[in-house]
Amino acid sequence: MVAAAPPPDNHLSVGGRVIQAPERRYNPAGIPIARFRLEHYSVQEEGDRPREVRFRIQVIAAGEAIQAAVDQLEEGGEARVTGFVSRAGYRQGDYRLVLHARTIDIQAAPAETGGPPEN
């Protein structure tokens, strides 16, 4: 018997600023599902050159175990979210991604680093 191949990797860890406070709802089974938006800004090296990276991503945190961390999130606060990505919806042609949180680590506010101006 041939062993099944392991599933492909799907793991993302990203730090950033909470730009939309968590909003919690419950699914029909009573499971809490919180949603919030995270904005990331950094300078990464690509092709031996610095590149500014900035993006926003929707985060979904489902289940009782992660809600204590969600309760500590504040708009404007810093956090590192680790989890997996999936499509935001299942309509054909809709390939926006969301980050499904497995862990949320609240971060201390960073020192002023001359980051991008606020929008």
N, CA, C and O atoms as a GROMACS GRO file, in nm:
protein
  476
    1MET      N    1   0.084  -0.117   0.000
    1MET     CA    2   0.000   0.000   0.000
    1MET      C    3   0.090   0.125   0.000
    1MET      O    4   0.186   0.131   0.075
    2VAL      N    5   0.057   0.221  -0.083
    2VAL     CA    6   0.134   0.345  -0.094
    2VAL      C    7   0.076   0.447   0.003
    2VAL      O    8  -0.046   0.469   0.007
    3ALA      N    9   0.163   0.509   0.081
    3ALA     CA   10   0.119   0.612   0.177
    3ALA      C   11   0.075   0.737   0.102
    3ALA      O   12   0.134   0.774   0.000
    4ALA      N   13  -0.028   0.800   0.152
    4ALA     CA   14  -0.076   0.924   0.091
    4ALA      C   15   0.027   1.034   0.114
    4ALA      O   16   0.093   1.039   0.217
    5ALA      N   17   0.040   1.120   0.015
    5ALA     CA   18   0.133   1.232   0.026
    5ALA      C   19   0.081   1.329   0.133
    5ALA      O   20  -0.040   1.347   0.147
    6PRO      N   21   0.173   1.391   0.208
    6PRO     CA   22   0.128   1.488   0.307
    6PRO      C   23   0.064   1.608   0.236
    6PRO      O   24   0.099   1.637   0.121
    7PRO      N   25  -0.027   1.677   0.302
    7PRO     CA   26  -0.088   1.793   0.238
    7PRO      C   27   0.016   1.902   0.217
    7PRO      O   28   0.114   1.910   0.292
    8PRO      N   29  -0.002   1.985   0.115
    8PRO     CA   30   0.093   2.095   0.092
    8PRO      C   31   0.093   2.191   0.211
    8PRO      O   32  -0.007   2.204   0.282
    9ASP      N   33   0.206   2.258   0.231
    9ASP     CA   34   0.217   2.355   0.340
    9ASP      C   35   0.120   2.471   0.319
    9ASP      O   36   0.099   2.516   0.207
   10ASN      N   37   0.062   2.518   0.427
   10ASN     CA   38  -0.021   2.638   0.428
   10ASN      C   39  -0.006   2.699   0.566
   10ASN      O   40  -0.082   2.668   0.658
   11HIS      N   41   0.094   2.785   0.580
   11HIS     CA   42   0.127   2.843   0.710
   11HIS      C   43   0.171   2.987   0.688
   11HIS      O   44   0.256   3.015   0.602
   12LEU      N   45   0.114   3.079   0.764
   12LEU     CA   46   0.150   3.219   0.752
   12LEU      C   47   0.161   3.280   0.891
   12LEU      O   48   0.075   3.258   0.976
   13SER      N   49   0.267   3.356   0.913
   13SER     CA   50   0.284   3.432   1.036
   13SER      C   51   0.314   3.575   0.996
   13SER      O   52   0.411   3.602   0.925
   14VAL      N   53   0.231   3.667   1.042
   14VAL     CA   54   0.249   3.807   1.002
   14VAL      C   55   0.220   3.898   1.121
   14VAL      O   56   0.126   3.877   1.198
   15GLY      N   57   0.304   3.999   1.134
   15GLY     CA   58   0.286   4.098   1.239
   15GLY      C   59   0.234   4.227   1.179
   15GLY      O   60   0.261   4.258   1.063
   16GLY      N   61   0.160   4.301   1.258
   16GLY     CA   62   0.109   4.428   1.208
   16GLY      C   63   0.023   4.498   1.310
   16GLY      O   64   0.017   4.461   1.427
   17ARG      N   65  -0.043   4.601   1.262
   17ARG     CA   66  -0.127   4.687   1.345
   17ARG      C   67  -0.273   4.652   1.320
   17ARG      O   68  -0.316   4.637   1.205
   18VAL      N   69  -0.349   4.640   1.426
   18VAL     CA   70  -0.493   4.614   1.414
   18VAL      C   71  -0.559   4.743   1.368
   18VAL      O   72  -0.555   4.844   1.438
   19ILE      N   73  -0.620   4.740   1.249
   19ILE     CA   74  -0.682   4.862   1.195
   19ILE      C   75  -0.834   4.857   1.202
   19ILE      O   76  -0.901   4.956   1.172
   20GLN      N   77  -0.887   4.744   1.241
   20GLN     CA   78  -1.032   4.732   1.263
   20GLN      C   79  -1.050   4.644   1.386
   20GLN      O   80  -1.007   4.529   1.386
   21ALA      N   81  -1.113   4.697   1.487
   21ALA     CA   82  -1.132   4.622   1.611
   21ALA      C   83  -1.209   4.493   1.583
   21ALA      O   84  -1.292   4.488   1.493
   22PRO      N   85  -1.182   4.388   1.661
   22PRO     CA   86  -1.252   4.261   1.640
   22PRO      C   87  -1.403   4.273   1.657
   22PRO      O   88  -1.453   4.342   1.746
   23GLU      N   89  -1.472   4.203   1.570
   23GLU     CA   90  -1.617   4.193   1.577
   23GLU      C   91  -1.650   4.045   1.592
   23GLU      O   92  -1.613   3.965   1.507
   24ARG      N   93  -1.720   4.010   1.699
   24ARG     CA   94  -1.747   3.868   1.727
   24ARG      C   95  -1.893   3.835   1.697
   24ARG      O   96  -1.985   3.910   1.730
   25ARG      N   97  -1.910   3.721   1.634
   25ARG     CA   98  -2.042   3.664   1.609
   25ARG      C   99  -2.035   3.517   1.644
   25ARG      O  100  -1.928   3.464   1.674
   26TYR      N  101  -2.147   3.451   1.639
   26TYR     CA  102  -2.152   3.308   1.668
   26TYR      C  103  -2.217   3.236   1.552
   26TYR      O  104  -2.318   3.282   1.498
   27ASN      N  105  -2.159   3.123   1.512
   27ASN     CA  106  -2.219   3.045   1.404
   27ASN      C  107  -2.337   2.966   1.461
   27ASN      O  108  -2.357   2.964   1.583
   28PRO      N  109  -2.416   2.900   1.376
   28PRO     CA  110  -2.534   2.827   1.425
   28PRO      C  111  -2.501   2.721   1.531
   28PRO      O  112  -2.588   2.685   1.611
   29ALA      N  113  -2.379   2.671   1.533
   29ALA     CA  114  -2.339   2.571   1.634
   29ALA      C  115  -2.294   2.636   1.765
   29ALA      O  116  -2.258   2.567   1.859
   30GLY      N  117  -2.297   2.771   1.770
   30GLY     CA  118  -2.259   2.841   1.892
   30GLY      C  119  -2.110   2.867   1.905
   30GLY      O  120  -2.064   2.907   2.011
   31ILE      N  121  -2.034   2.846   1.798
   31ILE     CA  122  -1.889   2.868   1.801
   31ILE      C  123  -1.861   3.016   1.775
   31ILE      O  124  -1.910   3.071   1.676
   32PRO      N  125  -1.783   3.082   1.862
   32PRO     CA  126  -1.751   3.223   1.840
   32PRO      C  127  -1.654   3.240   1.724
   32PRO      O  128  -1.556   3.166   1.709
   33ILE      N  129  -1.684   3.339   1.641
   33ILE     CA  130  -1.599   3.371   1.526
   33ILE      C  131  -1.576   3.521   1.528
   33ILE      O  132  -1.669   3.600   1.511
   34ALA      N  133  -1.451   3.561   1.548
   34ALA     CA  134  -1.415   3.703   1.550
   34ALA      C  135  -1.343   3.737   1.420
   34ALA      O  136  -1.266   3.657   1.367
   35ARG      N  137  -1.370   3.856   1.371
   35ARG     CA  138  -1.306   3.906   1.249
   35ARG      C  139  -1.244   4.042   1.280
   35ARG      O  140  -1.303   4.125   1.350
   36PHE      N  141  -1.124   4.064   1.226
   36PHE     CA  142  -1.061   4.194   1.236
   36PHE      C  143  -0.964   4.209   1.120
   36PHE      O  144  -0.936   4.113   1.049
   37ARG      N  145  -0.914   4.331   1.101
   37ARG     CA  146  -0.820   4.357   0.992
   37ARG      C  147  -0.685   4.394   1.051
   37ARG      O  148  -0.674   4.464   1.151
   38LEU      N  149  -0.581   4.345   0.984
   38LEU     CA  150  -0.443   4.368   1.025
   38LEU      C  151  -0.371   4.436   0.910
   38LEU      O  152  -0.384   4.396   0.795
   39GLU      N  153  -0.293   4.541   0.942
   39GLU     CA  154  -0.212   4.608   0.841
   39GLU      C  155  -0.065   4.581   0.871
   39GLU      O  156  -0.019   4.602   0.983
   40HIS      N  157   0.007   4.534   0.770
   40HIS     CA  158   0.149   4.502   0.784
   40HIS      C  159   0.230   4.605   0.707
   40HIS      O  160   0.193   4.645   0.596
   41TYR      N  161   0.341   4.648   0.766
   41TYR     CA  162   0.438   4.734   0.697
   41TYR      C  163   0.577   4.688   0.737
   41TYR      O  164   0.606   4.670   0.855
   42SER      N  165   0.663   4.667   0.638
   42SER     CA  166   0.802   4.633   0.665
   42SER      C  167   0.886   4.667   0.542
   42SER      O  168   0.834   4.700   0.436
   43VAL      N  169   1.016   4.658   0.560
   43VAL     CA  170   1.109   4.669   0.448
   43VAL      C  171   1.178   4.534   0.437
   43VAL      O  172   1.244   4.488   0.530
   44GLN      N  173   1.162   4.469   0.322
   44GLN     CA  174   1.218   4.337   0.296
   44GLN      C  175   1.325   4.348   0.189
   44GLN      O  176   1.324   4.442   0.108
   45GLU      N  177   1.415   4.254   0.188
   45GLU     CA  178   1.517   4.252   0.084
   45GLU      C  179   1.471   4.160  -0.029
   45GLU      O  180   1.433   4.045  -0.005
   46GLU      N  181   1.476   4.212  -0.150
   46GLU     CA  182   1.440   4.133  -0.268
   46GLU      C  183   1.539   4.167  -0.379
   46GLU      O  184   1.554   4.284  -0.416
   47GLY      N  185   1.605   4.066  -0.430
   47GLY     CA  186   1.704   4.091  -0.535
   47GLY      C  187   1.814   4.184  -0.489
   47GLY      O  188   1.859   4.270  -0.566
   48ASP      N  189   1.858   4.169  -0.365
   48ASP     CA  190   1.964   4.251  -0.306
   48ASP      C  191   1.927   4.398  -0.293
   48ASP      O  192   2.015   4.484  -0.282
   49ARG      N  193   1.798   4.428  -0.295
   49ARG     CA  194   1.753   4.567  -0.282
   49ARG      C  195   1.641   4.574  -0.179
   49ARG      O  196   1.564   4.479  -0.166
   50PRO      N  197   1.632   4.685  -0.107
   50PRO     CA  198   1.522   4.699  -0.011
   50PRO      C  199   1.390   4.724  -0.084
   50PRO      O  200   1.384   4.794  -0.185
   51ARG      N  201   1.285   4.666  -0.030
   51ARG     CA  202   1.152   4.683  -0.088
   51ARG      C  203   1.052   4.707   0.025
   51ARG      O  204   1.043   4.628   0.119
   52GLU      N  205   0.978   4.817   0.016
   52GLU     CA  206   0.874   4.844   0.114
   52GLU      C  207   0.756   4.752   0.086
   52GLU      O  208   0.712   4.736  -0.027
   53VAL      N  209   0.707   4.691   0.193
   53VAL     CA  210   0.594   4.599   0.181
   53VAL      C  211   0.483   4.650   0.272
   53VAL      O  212   0.505   4.675   0.391
   54ARG      N  213   0.366   4.666   0.216
   54ARG     CA  214   0.251   4.711   0.295
   54ARG      C  215   0.127   4.643   0.240
   54ARG      O  216   0.102   4.645   0.120
   55PHE      N  217   0.049   4.583   0.330
   55PHE     CA  218  -0.077   4.521   0.288
   55PHE      C  219  -0.170   4.511   0.407
   55PHE      O  220  -0.129   4.523   0.523
   56ARG      N  221  -0.295   4.489   0.376
   56ARG     CA  222  -0.398   4.467   0.477
   56ARG      C  223  -0.460   4.331   0.452
   56ARG      O  224  -0.479   4.290   0.337
   57ILE      N  225  -0.492   4.261   0.560
   57ILE     CA  226  -0.552   4.129   0.545
   57ILE      C  227  -0.661   4.110   0.652
   57ILE      O  228  -0.645   4.151   0.767
   58GLN      N  229  -0.770   4.048   0.610
   58GLN     CA  230  -0.878   4.012   0.702
   58GLN      C  231  -0.833   3.890   0.781
   58GLN      O  232  -0.777   3.796   0.725
   59VAL      N  233  -0.858   3.891   0.912
   59VAL     CA  234  -0.823   3.779   0.999
   59VAL      C  235  -0.951   3.722   1.058
   59VAL      O  236  -1.039   3.797   1.102
   60ILE      N  237  -0.962   3.590   1.060
   60ILE     CA  238  -1.074   3.520   1.122
   60ILE      C  239  -1.019   3.434   1.234
   60ILE      O  240  -0.927   3.355   1.214
   61ALA      N  241  -1.075   3.452   1.354
   61ALA     CA  242  -1.033   3.374   1.471
   61ALA      C  243  -1.155   3.298   1.522
   61ALA      O  244  -1.246   3.358   1.581
   62ALA      N  245  -1.158   3.167   1.501
   62ALA     CA  246  -1.274   3.086   1.536
   62ALA      C  247  -1.242   2.992   1.652
   62ALA      O  248  -1.132   2.939   1.663
   63GLY      N  249  -1.341   2.974   1.740
   63GLY     CA  250  -1.327   2.880   1.850
   63GLY      C  251  -1.307   2.950   1.983
   63GLY      O  252  -1.261   3.064   1.990
   64GLU      N  253  -1.343   2.880   2.090
   64GLU     CA  254  -1.332   2.935   2.225
   64GLU      C  255  -1.188   2.961   2.266
   64GLU      O  256  -1.160   3.062   2.331
   65ALA      N  257  -1.097   2.872   2.229
   65ALA     CA  258  -0.959   2.878   2.279
   65ALA      C  259  -0.888   3.008   2.242
   65ALA      O  260  -0.806   3.056   2.320
   66ILE      N  261  -0.918   3.065   2.127
   66ILE     CA  262  -0.844   3.184   2.081
   66ILE      C  263  -0.913   3.314   2.122
   66ILE      O  264  -0.857   3.422   2.103
   67GLN      N  265  -1.033   3.306   2.177
   67GLN     CA  266  -1.109   3.427   2.208
   67GLN      C  267  -1.046   3.512   2.318
   67GLN      O  268  -1.063   3.634   2.319
   68ALA      N  269  -0.973   3.451   2.412
   68ALA     CA  270  -0.905   3.529   2.516
   68ALA      C  271  -0.803   3.624   2.454
   68ALA      O  272  -0.790   3.738   2.498
   69ALA      N  273  -0.731   3.577   2.352
   69ALA     CA  274  -0.635   3.664   2.283
   69ALA      C  275  -0.709   3.773   2.204
   69ALA      O  276  -0.666   3.888   2.202
   70VAL      N  277  -0.820   3.736   2.141
   70VAL     CA  278  -0.899   3.834   2.065
   70VAL      C  279  -0.946   3.945   2.158
   70VAL      O  280  -0.947   4.062   2.120
   71ASP      N  281  -0.986   3.909   2.280
   71ASP     CA  282  -1.036   4.008   2.376
   71ASP      C  283  -0.930   4.112   2.412
   71ASP      O  284  -0.965   4.221   2.457
   72GLN      N  285  -0.803   4.083   2.394
   72GLN     CA  286  -0.694   4.176   2.426
   72GLN      C  287  -0.660   4.270   2.311
   72GLN      O  288  -0.587   4.367   2.330
   73LEU      N  289  -0.713   4.242   2.192
   73LEU     CA  290  -0.681   4.324   2.075
   73LEU      C  291  -0.752   4.459   2.083
   73LEU      O  292  -0.869   4.467   2.121
   74GLU      N  293  -0.680   4.563   2.047
   74GLU     CA  294  -0.737   4.697   2.041
   74GLU      C  295  -0.702   4.759   1.907
   74GLU      O  296  -0.594   4.734   1.852
   75GLU      N  297  -0.792   4.839   1.855
   75GLU     CA  298  -0.763   4.910   1.731
   75GLU      C  299  -0.639   4.996   1.752
   75GLU      O  300  -0.632   5.071   1.849
   76GLY      N  301  -0.543   4.986   1.662
   76GLY     CA  302  -0.417   5.059   1.673
   76GLY      C  303  -0.308   4.980   1.744
   76GLY      O  304  -0.192   5.019   1.740
   77GLY      N  305  -0.345   4.869   1.808
   77GLY     CA  306  -0.247   4.785   1.876
   77GLY      C  307  -0.173   4.694   1.779
   77GLY      O  308  -0.216   4.674   1.666
   78GLU      N  309  -0.062   4.641   1.825
   78GLU     CA  310   0.022   4.553   1.744
   78GLU      C  311  -0.001   4.408   1.782
   78GLU      O  312  -0.020   4.376   1.899
   79ALA      N  313   0.001   4.320   1.681
   79ALA     CA  314  -0.018   4.177   1.707
   79ALA      C  315   0.055   4.095   1.601
   79ALA      O  316   0.077   4.142   1.489
   80ARG      N  317   0.090   3.974   1.637
   80ARG     CA  318   0.143   3.876   1.541
   80ARG      C  319   0.041   3.763   1.535
   80ARG      O  320   0.006   3.704   1.637
   81VAL      N  321  -0.005   3.735   1.413
   81VAL     CA  322  -0.105   3.631   1.392
   81VAL      C  323  -0.042   3.519   1.311
   81VAL      O  324   0.022   3.543   1.209
   82THR      N  325  -0.060   3.396   1.358
   82THR     CA  326  -0.010   3.278   1.289
   82THR      C  327  -0.128   3.188   1.259
   82THR      O  328  -0.214   3.166   1.344
   83GLY      N  329  -0.131   3.137   1.136
   83GLY     CA  330  -0.241   3.049   1.097
   83GLY      C  331  -0.225   3.002   0.954
   83GLY      O  332  -0.113   2.978   0.907
   84PHE      N  333  -0.338   2.989   0.885
   84PHE     CA  334  -0.337   2.946   0.745
   84PHE      C  335  -0.426   3.038   0.663
   84PHE      O  336  -0.512   3.106   0.718
   85VAL      N  337  -0.405   3.040   0.533
   85VAL     CA  338  -0.484   3.125   0.445
   85VAL      C  339  -0.583   3.042   0.365
   85VAL      O  340  -0.559   2.926   0.333
   86SER      N  341  -0.694   3.107   0.332
   86SER     CA  342  -0.794   3.046   0.244
   86SER      C  343  -0.865   3.158   0.169
   86SER      O  344  -0.843   3.276   0.195
   87ARG      N  345  -0.949   3.119   0.076
   87ARG     CA  346  -1.027   3.217   0.002
   87ARG      C  347  -1.129   3.281   0.094
   87ARG      O  348  -1.182   3.217   0.186
   88ALA      N  349  -1.157   3.409   0.069
   88ALA     CA  350  -1.255   3.481   0.150
   88ALA      C  351  -1.396   3.434   0.120
   88ALA      O  352  -1.482   3.433   0.209
   89GLY      N  353  -1.421   3.394  -0.003
   89GLY     CA  354  -1.554   3.349  -0.044
   89GLY      C  355  -1.540   3.240  -0.147
   89GLY      O  356  -1.431   3.208  -0.192
   90TYR      N  357  -1.651   3.185  -0.183
   90TYR     CA  358  -1.646   3.075  -0.278
   90TYR      C  359  -1.715   3.107  -0.410
   90TYR      O  360  -1.747   3.016  -0.487
   91ARG      N  361  -1.738   3.234  -0.436
   91ARG     CA  362  -1.790   3.272  -0.567
   91ARG      C  363  -1.680   3.253  -0.670
   91ARG      O  364  -1.563   3.278  -0.644
   92GLN      N  365  -1.720   3.210  -0.786
   92GLN     CA  366  -1.622   3.186  -0.892
   92GLN      C  367  -1.548   3.316  -0.922
   92GLN      O  368  -1.609   3.422  -0.937
   93GLY      N  369  -1.418   3.306  -0.931
   93GLY     CA  370  -1.335   3.422  -0.962
   93GLY      C  371  -1.298   3.508  -0.842
   93GLY      O  372  -1.223   3.604  -0.856
   94ASP      N  373  -1.350   3.475  -0.723
   94ASP     CA  374  -1.319   3.551  -0.602
   94ASP      C  375  -1.202   3.484  -0.532
   94ASP      O  376  -1.219   3.380  -0.467
   95TYR      N  377  -1.083   3.543  -0.543
   95TYR     CA  378  -0.964   3.483  -0.485
   95TYR      C  379  -0.900   3.571  -0.379
   95TYR      O  380  -0.779   3.562  -0.356
   96ARG      N  381  -0.978   3.657  -0.316
   96ARG     CA  382  -0.924   3.734  -0.203
   96ARG      C  383  -0.890   3.636  -0.092
   96ARG      O  384  -0.961   3.537  -0.071
   97LEU      N  385  -0.783   3.663  -0.021
   97LEU     CA  386  -0.739   3.573   0.086
   97LEU      C  387  -0.774   3.627   0.223
   97LEU      O  388  -0.777   3.748   0.245
   98VAL      N  389  -0.799   3.535   0.316
   98VAL     CA  390  -0.815   3.568   0.458
   98VAL      C  391  -0.720   3.480   0.536
   98VAL      O  392  -0.686   3.369   0.494
   99LEU      N  393  -0.677   3.531   0.651
   99LEU     CA  394  -0.589   3.457   0.740
   99LEU      C  395  -0.673   3.399   0.854
   99LEU      O  396  -0.735   3.473   0.929
  100HIS      N  397  -0.675   3.267   0.866
  100HIS     CA  398  -0.746   3.199   0.974
  100HIS      C  399  -0.646   3.180   1.088
  100HIS      O  400  -0.551   3.104   1.076
  101ALA      N  401  -0.669   3.250   1.199
  101ALA     CA  402  -0.574   3.253   1.310
  101ALA      C  403  -0.575   3.123   1.389
  101ALA      O  404  -0.680   3.071   1.424
  102ARG      N  405  -0.456   3.072   1.415
  102ARG     CA  406  -0.438   2.963   1.510
  102ARG      C  407  -0.384   3.018   1.642
  102ARG      O  408  -0.421   2.971   1.750
  103THR      N  409  -0.297   3.120   1.632
  103THR     CA  410  -0.246   3.189   1.751
  103THR      C  411  -0.242   3.339   1.724
  103THR      O  412  -0.223   3.383   1.611
  104ILE      N  413  -0.262   3.416   1.831
  104ILE     CA  414  -0.251   3.562   1.825
  104ILE      C  415  -0.164   3.603   1.943
  104ILE      O  416  -0.195   3.573   2.058
  105ASP      N  417  -0.054   3.672   1.912
  105ASP     CA  418   0.036   3.722   2.016
  105ASP      C  419   0.028   3.874   2.015
  105ASP      O  420   0.057   3.938   1.914
  106ILE      N  421  -0.010   3.932   2.127
  106ILE     CA  422  -0.015   4.077   2.141
  106ILE      C  423   0.128   4.126   2.151
  106ILE      O  424   0.207   4.072   2.229
  107GLN      N  425   0.163   4.228   2.073
  107GLN     CA  426   0.298   4.281   2.069
  107GLN      C  427   0.303   4.417   2.139
  107GLN      O  428   0.205   4.492   2.138
  108ALA      N  429   0.416   4.448   2.198
  108ALA     CA  430   0.438   4.581   2.254
  108ALA      C  431   0.445   4.679   2.138
  108ALA      O  432   0.490   4.644   2.030
  109ALA      N  433   0.400   4.800   2.161
  109ALA     CA  434   0.405   4.901   2.056
  109ALA      C  435   0.550   4.924   2.016
  109ALA      O  436   0.636   4.941   2.102
  110PRO      N  437   0.579   4.926   1.885
  110PRO     CA  438   0.717   4.947   1.840
  110PRO      C  439   0.760   5.091   1.860
  110PRO      O  440   0.678   5.182   1.863
  111ALA      N  441   0.890   5.110   1.873
  111ALA     CA  442   0.945   5.245   1.879
  111ALA      C  443   0.925   5.309   1.743
  111ALA      O  444   0.912   5.240   1.642
  112GLU      N  445   0.923   5.441   1.739
  112GLU     CA  446   0.908   5.510   1.611
  112GLU      C  447   1.022   5.470   1.518
  112GLU      O  448   1.139   5.486   1.552
  113THR      N  449   0.986   5.419   1.401
  113THR     CA  450   1.087   5.372   1.307
  113THR      C  451   1.084   5.448   1.176
  113THR      O  452   1.152   5.410   1.081
  114GLY      N  453   1.005   5.552   1.170
  114GLY     CA  454   0.997   5.624   1.044
  114GLY      C  455   0.918   5.546   0.942
  114GLY      O  456   0.947   5.553   0.823
  115GLY      N  457   0.819   5.471   0.986
  115GLY     CA  458   0.735   5.390   0.897
  115GLY      C  459   0.653   5.479   0.806
  115GLY      O  460   0.675   5.600   0.800
  116PRO      N  461   0.559   5.420   0.736
  116PRO     CA  462   0.481   5.496   0.639
  116PRO      C  463   0.390   5.596   0.710
  116PRO      O  464   0.351   5.573   0.824
  117PRO      N  465   0.356   5.704   0.643
  117PRO     CA  466   0.265   5.800   0.704
  117PRO      C  467   0.127   5.737   0.718
  117PRO      O  468   0.089   5.651   0.639
  118GLU      N  469   0.053   5.781   0.818
  118GLU     CA  470  -0.083   5.732   0.839
  118GLU      C  471  -0.171   5.778   0.724
  118GLU      O  472  -0.153   5.887   0.670
  119ASN      N  473  -0.265   5.693   0.687
  119ASN     CA  474  -0.360   5.730   0.580
  119ASN      C  475  -0.476   5.806   0.637
  119ASN      O  476  -0.566   5.845   0.563
   0.00000   0.00000   0.00000
